[in-house]
Amino acid sequence: MISDRKLEHLLICENYDVSFKNKTNGFEDIELIHNVLPEIDKQEIDLSTSTFGKKLDSPLFITAITGGHPAAKEINKQLAIAAENNNIALGVGSQRAACEHPELEDTYTVVRENAPNCLLVGNIGAPQLNLAEKAVEILDADILAIHLNPLQESIQPEGDLDARGYLDLISQITNSVNIPIIAKETGCGISAESAEALVEAGVDFIDIEGAGGTSWAAVETYRAEDRYLGEIFWDWGIPTAVSTVEVTNAIDVPVISSGGIRSGLEAAKAIALGADAVGMALPFLKNSTSQEQLNKFISRFNESLRIAMFLVGASNIDELKESKLVIRGKTREWLNERGINTKNYSRR
């Protein structure tokens, strides 16, 4: 049953090491250039962004985590309260369970009840065209995410392996709902070519969810009887830093950089590479036991982002996006092979 699978996912993420083994998010290859004369007041740095339709106090998104099991209700409540109090965006896990099993709706409706003004992102899979309007209604969502997870489906014992017609289904979803659509991966990243195709299909935003954070091949490996395939593909995917550059160079819609980002410094690097916001999931799950922990985590993130901005002389997010940086190592090698001139970032 879907509900049982949601609980398994939660318990595995909370209790097992589901991070990539030998692949990082790539941000160690990104160096912001220190400005010894920032000429700004750190206390007046503005972290706010209005890119996604509402003014947010920080470019931080709590990306999709959970829902669809009674155990998820309290987690989503705590996340909603934190998002509301800190005026940041919040996404929920796949809503298929609630759409098909009304008794599970309260694991999602609890979010809007506790976050009446928050920017909320619903969530369905590309094949679930018939559930799109219901998902928006249940959550009272501002944006609807369509998640794409071919690797997870490949490793998952009950995975859906027929991906034919996804672009057409996505196009139909974008035409059938009256709120913006985000296309999001679940930990393997999005290439330039895929981003172009998604925007052509009508998608308004992209959440790249690159490799280097939680490996959903790892999560499904812990659930599988035979771990052979999961072990082979544990580290599959496009590193987050690489995917951020590929996508922001290919399309002209707002982009969320997510996948293994763990600090405001990494967030600053992602935004300087072209992202409009950054997302995190697992750290919020780990801190969801109390508002004190959640608020402390958000505060630390914002402060480290603010310091990074101070050190490059950026007084707001738009100025941070134009900051000079150097791309090194494997990330530069990948991007150069893909025809992207990395020197453009250091010579802005």
N, C-alpha and C positions, 0 to 999 in steps of 0.2 A: 504494500500500500504506500502511496505517496507520502502520507503523514509519517509513517515509520521511517522512510528514507530520510526525511527532513531531520528527524531526531538523530539518526545515525550520523548524518553530516555534521550536526552541531557537536555531538560528543567526540567525534574524531578530531574536528578542528580544535576543540578545547583541550584534548588530552594527548594528542599524538603530534609528532613533528611532521608537518605537511608542507614544509618549505622546500624549495628547489635545492638539490644537492650540490651540483657543480655549475650552476648558472646563476648569475646575479641579475639585478634589474638594470645594470649598466651605468648607474649614476656615479660610480667611482671613477668613471672615465670622463666625467664632466667637471670642469674646474671653472667656477666663476672668477672673474678677474678682480682682485682686491683693489678698492679705491681708497687711498689714504686720505683723500680730500672729499668725503661724501657730500659736504655742503647741505646737509639736511638735518632736521631735528628728529632723532629716533622716536621720541614720544609722539610726534605728529604723523608718523608713517600710517598710511591708510591701507588696510588689508581688504577693504570691501570690494565687491564685484557685483555687477548687475547683468552679467552676460546671459544668464539662464532665465530671465523674466521677472525675477524678484531681487531686490537689493539684499545681498548677504553680507554679513560682517566679516567673513573670511572665505577664501576660495576653497575651503575644505568641504568635501562631500563624504558623508558616511555612505559608502556604496553598499549594494545589495548584500544582506547577510542571511536573513531567515524569515520564517513565517510558515504556516501550514501544519504546525503541530502545537498542542497545548503548551508545551514547554517553551515555545518561541514567544508566547504572548508577553511574558514578563520582560524578556529581552527587548522586544520591540517597544514596549512601554518605556523602559529606561532610556533607550536610544532616542525615542521621540521627545521625551522631556529634555534631554541634553541638547538635542538639535534645536528645539524651540527656544530654550533659555540662552543658547549661544548664537542663535540666528544663522545656522548653517544648514545645508541641504541633507536630506536623508532618503535613501533608497531602501526598498524591501526586497526580500527574496522572491523567487518565482511564485506567482499568485495562482497557478493552476490548481493547486490543492483546494483553495477556498472557492474558486469558481465552480469546481466539480463537486465539492462537499461543503454545503452551506454552514454546517456545524463548526467549520474551521474559520469562518469569516472574521470572528472576533480577534484572531491572532494578527489580523491586518487592520481592522477598523480601530483597534486600540491606538494605532499610530496617530490618525487624525484627531481622535478624541483628546490626545495629550499634546498635540502639536498643531493647533488650529491655524497658525500663521506660517508654518514651516513650508519650505519648498520640498514637496514630496514626489518621489519617483516610483511609479508602479513598475511591474515586471511580468512579462510573459515570454514564452519562446516563440520563435518564428512560425512553427506549425500551428500555433494556437490562435489563428485569425478569429475564430468564433468566440474567443474569450476576451478579446481586447476591450470592448465596451464595458463588459462586466467587471474586468479588473480595474478600469478607471473609476467606475461607480463605487466599488467596494472601498477603495482607498481614498476617494475624492482626490485623485492624483493631479498634480500640475503638469507632469511629464510622464510619458510611458516609455519604459525601456524594453527593448527586444533583445533578449540574451541569445548569444551564439556560442555554442560549446561542443563543437564536433569531437574534440579529444575526449572530453568527459563522457560523452555518449558512447565513444568507442570502447572505453574501459569499463563503464558502468554495466553491471550484469543485465540490467533491464533497459539498456540504452536504445535510443531511436537512431537507426543507422541510415535511414533514407533521407538524404538532404536535398533531393531534387526539388526545384521550384521555390527555394527559399527566397530568392530575390523578388519573385512575383508576389509571394505571400507578404513580404515586408512592404512592398509597394501598395498592396491592398490594405494593409493595416494603416499605413500613413494616410490613405485616402478615407478610411472609415472612422477615424477618431478625430476629435476637434481640439486636441492638445498636441504639443510638440512630441516628437519621437526621438529617443536616444537608441542607437545600436551599441551594444556592449559585448565584449568578449568576457571570458571568465578565467583568464589567467594565461592565455597564449598569445595575446597581442593581435594587432590588426595591421596589415600591410598597406602600403600606398594604394595598390590596385583594388584591394577590397574596400578601402575607405571611399574611393572614387565611385565604385559600384553602388555602395550603400547610399551615398548622397544622391546619386542619379535615381535611386529608387524612392527618394523623398525623405530620407532621414535628416533631421534637423541638427542633431548633435552626435558626437562619437565619444564613447568611453572605451579607451583602448585596452585596459586591463591586461597589461603585458606580463611577460614571464619574469620571474625573480621574486615573487611573493609566495602566495599559497598555490601549490600545484594541485589542481583537481584530479589529475591522474593519480597523485599520491593519495588523495582522499578516497578515491574509488578503489585504489589498490588495497587499502585496509578493509574494504567491504567485500572484495572478490575472493572466491575460493582459491583460484589460481592467480598468483601475483606476477606471473611471468611478463605479461604485456604491460602492466602498470609500471613495473620496474624499468622496462626498456624506454617507455615514453615519459617517465617521471619529469625529465628536464626539457621537454619539448616546448618550443614557443619562441616568439620574438621578444627579446629583452625590452623592458618598458621604455628605457631611454631611446633605444633605436626606433621603436614603434611610434613614440612621440614625435620624433623628427620626421619619419616617413609620412605620417598622417598629416601633420601640420604643414608640410611642404606640398602635399598633394591636393588638399581641399581647403575651402574657405568657409567652414562652419565651426562653431565652438567645439573645443576638444577637452575632455577630461583625461588627465594622465593618471593612471592607477596601475597597481601591480608591484607590491613590495616597497612602496614608499612608506617610510617610517619616521620621518622628521620634517620640520619646516625647511631645513637646509636642502633636503632632497626635493621638496616641493618647489623651492626657489629655483633649483636647477631645471625642473620640469617646465615651469612657467617661462623661464628664460629661453628654453628650447622651443616655445611656442604654444604650450598648453594654456587654457583659460582657467582651469581649476585642477585640483588634484583629489584623488579618492583613496580612502582606506577602508578596509573591512575587518580583517582579523584583529588588529589592535583594539578596535572598538568592542569586538566580541569578548576579548580577554579582559576588558575594563568595564564590562556592562553589569557587574555585580552591585555597583553603587553609583549614585550621582557624584559623590565626592571624587571617585576614581575617574569617571568620565570627564568631569569638569577640569580636573588636574591635567589629564591627557590633552584635552583641547587647548588649555591655556599654555602648556609647554610647547605644543605644536605652533601656536600663533606666535609665541615669543621667539622661538628659533627661526621662524619665517621672517619675523620683523628684524631680527639681528642680521640675517643674511641680506635683507634688503638694505639695511643701513650700511653694511660693508661694501655694497656695490653702488651706493648712492641713489637708490630707487625709492621715491617717496610714495609710490602707489603701484598697483599691479600692472598697469599699462607701461610704466617706466621699467619695471622689472622685466617685462617681455622684450625690451630692447637692450638689456644688459649684455655686455661682452662676455664671452666665455670661450674656453678652449676644449675641444673634443679630442680625446686621446684613445690609444689602445684598441681593443677589439671593437669598440663602438665606432671609432673613426674608420677602421678597416671595413666594417660592414657597410657603413653609409657611403664610403667612397666607391665600394664595389657596386652599390646601387645607384651611383651617378649623382650623389649629393655632395656638393662642395662644402666641406666642414669649415673651411677658412672663412666663409661668409659670417660665421658667428663670432669670430675673434676680431673681425675688422669692421664691425658695425659703426 
